[in-house]
Amino acid sequence: MYKIAVIGDKDSIYGFAAVGLEIFPCDDAQEAVHTIRRMAENGYGVIYITEKLASQIEGDLDQYREKPVPAIIPIPGADGNTGLGMRNVSKSVQQAVGSDILSDA
């Protein structure tokens, strides 16, 4: 069975511990890259990451985008929504169907 974790600044992620998810407080981009690598190697199937932290390591996260596990999902942090999560969904839909069906244009 896969494990689920949340990584990001402590103010944004501590609430997830209350629902039983493992949390990894992290503000440093390089530390986040190493932590995610360890999680991927140790049976984590879903990793939620704050959008702010994800935007700092987008290039490093690209290596996981084509793999089924772990699914790395950006979530809004305590500072609010940056739109990164929705952009990633849009990019995935465009890749899957060949056009951007989610745009308003």
N, C-alpha and C positions, 0 to 999 in steps of 0.2 A: 504494500500500500504506500502510495506517495504521501509525502509531508507537504504542508502548506506554510509559507512564511511571509512576513512583511518586513521590508527594509526601507529605512528613511529616517528623517529627523525624529527625535524622541517625542516631541509634542504631537506629531502627526500619527504615530504608530502605536503608542501605548494602549490605546483603547482596544486594539485588536487582540491583545493578550487576554482580555476579559471574555472573549468568545473562543478561546482555546488555540489561537494561532501563535506560532513562534514568532518572536519579534527580534529584529537585529537593528538596534539604533546605529545610525551612521550618517555623518555629514560630509565625509571626505570621499571624493570620487574614486581615488585609487583603492581605498579600503573597501568601497562598495564593489568594485570590480573583483577583488580577491574574495570577498564574502560570497558574491553570487557564483563565482567559479566553484567554491567549496560546496555551496548548496547544490549546485547542478551535479556535482560528483557524489553527493551523499543522499540521494533519494528524494529531493524536493521536486514535486511535480508542478506546483504553482508557486510563483514568487510575485507578490504584489510589491511594487516599488513606487515611492512618491514621484509625481511628475517632475518635481524640481530636481531630484537626484537623477532620475532617468535622463533628463535633458543634458546633464553633465557627462553622461557616459553612453550616449546614443550609439556611437561607433562600436563600442564594446558589446552592446546589447544585440547588435545586428547578427552576430554569430549564432544567437539562439533563435532568431526569427523563423528560420526554416525548419527547426527541429520541433518535434511534437512535445518534447519534455526537456527542460521545464518551460511552461508557459509563463512568460514574464509580462505582467499586466500593470501598466501605469495607473495610479490612482491619485486623485487630488490630495494635497497635503493640507496642513493647518493654514497655510497662506492662501489657499483657494485653488481653483482650477486654472491650469495654464493652457488647456486645449490639446496637450500632447496625446492623451489617451484617445481622443476622438480622431485626431490626425492619423494615429496608428491604425485604428479601425478602418478608416477611409482608405488608407493605403492597402490594407489587406483585402478589402472588398474589391478595390480596383484591380489588384493583382489576380484575384480569383475569377472575376467576371470579364475583365478586359476593359472596363470603363468605370468612371466615377459615378455610380448611381446614387450616391448620398449627397451630392452637391445640390445647392439650390438653383444653380444656373441652368 
